[in-house]
């Protein structure tokens, strides 16, 4: 489904690019979006203009005032802001994302100046993919979803969650860890995911804000949290209450499996019960691991039918016997086609399964979902909800510190790095490390609903 962009603007922060070159780039990008099936209005609301990086905030707020401040009708916000950035732009990217997503409620697409000069068609097509999901379109839908044939998904309303926590670099002792949770919003197709982010105690692996209560002087005890908010937005989007929850959790090392399961499954249960007294959808809780040392190789590397063109095993290869856990439900799945080097299969470990998935059904669902990743036209190596949660957590790191580099997170499952403070069985780290965490700025409502993190 093509998204719709009626009002858009382009702002150029790269000194070496003339406005005419920027206009030409926008024209090509708009043409590519329209060719791909979007409804993209050819002219921007204001002509393409240049600005200095040190005046970013002033320029954005004067040109695109917050639509919430104005009286509704005569001022509608932008559908999309295209920003052209210098190749090494320091904190500019992070600042732009923070202001657009938490203060102005604008979805933005950044492009580097080197691509503006080259005008590569493949690059424009990739950007069009990202723009489409940011404005509410859909890039890929499983054929089985359209014909209602996905086992244990299409028969009753099912919501698929992805969750991840990213930690600051080793040596940074003060900055918080960031948790992100995304949830599918378009049953039965499962391609659109709304995302939420929150900051929590330094190196804390359990997601603290899945379910929370607080005292309100007027309403008394208020129940909230990320799960509840995403369930409500699923209900708003589909008109259905999810009867089944599939929860893909990324970045948990084996030593923390059961701590995470006990704490987070309980949070999911309580979030559901806070919506309605007897509301208890069935839950399947799966941990996704990418950082391990298992590699799979074709038994006959010279057989063209069992080898990918890079010499790796074929995408869709699954191993669930011999090298897996003797009694528990886990499997290795190589869902992507390797391009370079040896493919690293993802390891999926099912910690809890009330939906009674057969091994084949869960493996097929997981593999099929890997083809619905919005940012490229290939299958990816881990299941997209977990991937999106990682992207969202990574994006939120910019709201705290715009200087974050491109590898700005570290998974707690990294080998040889301890998980921080000692654990308290009630959930949460012991000791004084659970000091007050500076909360993240709130995402605007219209940004939450689309895949802004893509």
GIURTA-V177823 format. One line per field, one symbol per residue. ss: DSSP state (H for helix, E for strand, C for the rest). burial: b if it has 16 or more other ideal C-beta (glycine too) atoms within 10 Angstrom, else e. A space follows every 50 residues. Layout:
# GIURTA-V177823
ss=???
burial=???
This chain:
# GIURTA-V177823
ss=CCCEECCEEEEECCCCCCHHHHHHHHHHHHHHHHHHCCEECCCCCCCCEE CCHHHHHHHHHHHCCCHHHCCHHHCCCCCEEEEEECCCCCCHHHHHHHHH HHHHCCCEEEEEHHHHHHCCHHHHHHHHHHHHHHCCCCCCCCHHHHCCCC CCCCCCCEEEEEEEEEECCCCCCCCCEEEEEEEECCCCCCCCEEEEEEEE CCCCCCCCCCCEEEEECCCEEEEECHHHHHHHHHHHHHCCCCCEEEEEEE CCCHHHHHHHHHHHHHHHHHHHHHHCCCCCCEEEEEEEECCCCCCCCCCC CCCHHHCCCCCCCCCCEEECCCCCCCCCEEEEEECCCCCCCCCCCEEEEE EEECCCCCHHHHHHHHHHHCCCCCCCCCCCCCCHHHHHHHHHHHHHHHHH CCCCCCCCCECCCCCCCCCCCCECCCCCECHHHCCCCCCCCCCCHHHHCC CCCC
burial=ebbebebbbbbbbbeebeeebbeebbebbbebbbebebebeeebeeebeb eebeebeebbeeebeebeeeeeeeeebbbbbbbbbbeebeebbbbbbbbb bbebbbbbbbbbbebbeeeeeebbebbbbbbbbbbbbbbebbebbeeeeb ebbbeebbbbbbbbbbbbeeeeeebbbbbbbbbbbbbbbbbbbbbbbbbb bbbbbbbbbbbbeeeeeeeeeeeebbbbbbbebbbeebeebbebbbbbbb bbbeebbebbbebbbebbbbbbebeeeeeebbbbbbbbbbeeeeebebee eeeeeebbeeebbebbbbbbeeebeeeebbbbbbbbbbeeeebbbbbbbb bbeebebeeeebbbbbbbbbbbbbbeeebbbbbbbbbbbbbbbbbbbbbb ebebeeebbbbbbeeeeebbbebeeebbbeeeebeebeebeebbebbbbb bbbb
